[in-house]
Amino acid sequence: MKSKKTKTITVCASASFVKEVLILEEELKKLGYKVLIPITAYEMKKKNDYNVGHYKTWFKNSKDYKIKTKLMNDHFKKVIKADAILVVNNEKRGLAGYIGGNTLMEMTLAYYFKKPIFILNEISNKLPIKEEVLGVNPIFLKGSIKNLL
């Protein structure tokens, strides 16, 4: 009997949403998906420290941007490897459905490689990058992962 290939989902999100990313990782695994998440999420979980400022050291020391570059490259590889991406976009700074620059770059990469882009929540009309987000033809899940692949 031929086995069904496990679908791989890469979760993309602002570092501020790591707790939600970790919850979704477990939910997706229970549904049978292979799940790839940012390295920093594992580090935050291991240390039980979810203060984003403790990890973004490049703001205080510009030489640490090499760390940011490494993290970006690592996650870009996960986007390319996956069958689809799931964007976690909760409220941040009073903006519903927040998507930041890094996540937009990951979405762009997924779009370029013809990967389905799922976005967990609707986005605000006030999101400065709304035009670009909608331009990559995402599938909005309305808060539920039940509509994935």
C-alpha atoms as one frame of an Amber mdcrd trajectory, in Angstrom:
protein
   0.000   0.000   0.000   1.344   3.433  -0.930   1.794   5.736   2.057   0.332
   9.217   2.039   3.041  11.887   2.014   3.025  14.071   5.107   2.452  17.704
   4.246   4.999  20.150   5.616   3.855  23.541   6.887   6.259  26.345   7.770
   4.837  28.760  10.307   5.777  32.403   9.807   5.109  35.130  12.358   6.402
  38.084  14.267   8.590  37.012  17.181   5.913  38.612  19.375   3.566  35.738
  18.479   5.866  32.861  19.487   3.529  31.474  22.154   0.760  31.154  19.540
   3.245  29.617  17.068   4.168  26.933  19.607   0.501  26.131  20.284  -0.231
  25.906  16.552   2.819  23.696  16.048   1.342  21.121  18.437  -2.147  21.378
  16.899  -0.775  20.918  13.387   1.320  17.913  14.442  -1.814  16.315  15.929
  -3.458  16.775  12.533  -0.572  14.892  10.893   1.477  17.758   9.485   5.237
  18.111   9.684   5.781  21.595  11.112   8.739  23.948  10.722   8.991  27.014
  12.962  11.616  29.707  13.577  14.707  28.698  15.574  14.082  31.539  18.014
  10.748  29.981  18.997  12.528  26.898  20.312  15.072  29.037  22.136  12.323
  31.115  23.774  10.468  27.969  24.822  13.617  26.334  26.211  14.467  29.425
  28.276  10.797  30.159  29.072  11.649  33.732  28.100   9.298  35.288  25.564
  10.631  38.839  25.791  11.522  39.594  22.171  13.938  42.317  23.216  16.213
  39.736  24.809  16.804  38.116  21.406  17.021  41.087  19.047  20.501  42.058
  20.190  21.253  43.774  16.878  19.310  46.833  18.026  21.988  47.466  20.668
  24.957  46.053  18.769  24.910  46.480  14.999  27.538  43.741  14.631  24.810
  41.305  15.690  22.923  41.845  12.427  24.834  38.783  11.243  22.614  36.850
  13.709  19.507  38.374  12.132  20.814  37.403   8.683  21.429  33.817   9.815
  17.925  33.565  11.314  16.373  34.937   8.130  18.333  32.552   5.895  17.390
  29.594   8.080  13.707  30.403   7.920  13.805  31.143   4.186  15.101  27.591
   3.690  12.151  26.295   5.710   9.720  28.269   3.538  11.238  26.766   0.387
  11.202  23.243   1.861   7.533  23.378   2.923   4.429  22.493   0.955   2.752
  25.666   2.272   3.210  28.419   4.833   0.939  29.491   7.655   1.176  33.118
   8.731   0.237  33.863  12.328  -0.990  37.436  12.417  -2.533  38.465  15.701
  -3.018  41.999  16.970   0.148  43.977  17.611   0.516  47.627  18.549  -3.247
  48.071  18.191  -3.239  46.763  14.610  -5.457  43.758  13.922  -3.898  41.075
  11.740  -0.375  42.453  12.050   2.170  41.251   9.491   5.689  42.682   9.657
   8.451  43.085   7.149  10.168  39.768   7.743   6.932  37.823   7.452   6.112
  39.681   4.251   9.503  38.630   2.846   8.722  35.004   3.754   5.318  35.309
   2.091   6.963  36.738  -1.015   9.379  33.823  -1.132   6.502  31.346  -0.765
   4.620  33.136  -3.539   7.655  33.055  -5.829   8.056  29.304  -5.242   4.309
  28.767  -5.822   3.527  27.616  -2.267   0.042  28.162  -0.846   0.037  30.997
   1.685  -2.421  30.622   4.534  -3.043  33.559   6.860  -4.616  32.771  10.216
  -6.585  35.999  10.736  -8.030  38.751   8.588  -5.852  41.825   8.141  -6.723
  45.395   9.015  -7.429  47.943   6.306  -4.843  50.042   8.164  -2.035  47.504
   7.636   0.599  49.533   5.711   1.497  46.516   3.558  -2.092  45.397   2.863
  -1.646  45.810  -0.895   1.416  43.542  -0.926  -0.197  40.956   1.358  -3.264
  40.701  -0.878  -1.038  40.702  -3.967   0.414  37.279  -3.108  -3.082  35.730
  -3.185  -3.256  34.353   0.365  -5.970  32.116   1.741  -7.485  33.546   4.923
  -8.377  30.922   7.530 -10.593  33.171   9.688  -8.842  32.059  12.875  -9.123
  28.291  12.248  -6.539  25.849  10.908  -9.287  23.419   9.807  -9.150  24.772
   6.237  -5.504  23.952   5.596  -4.405  21.698   2.713
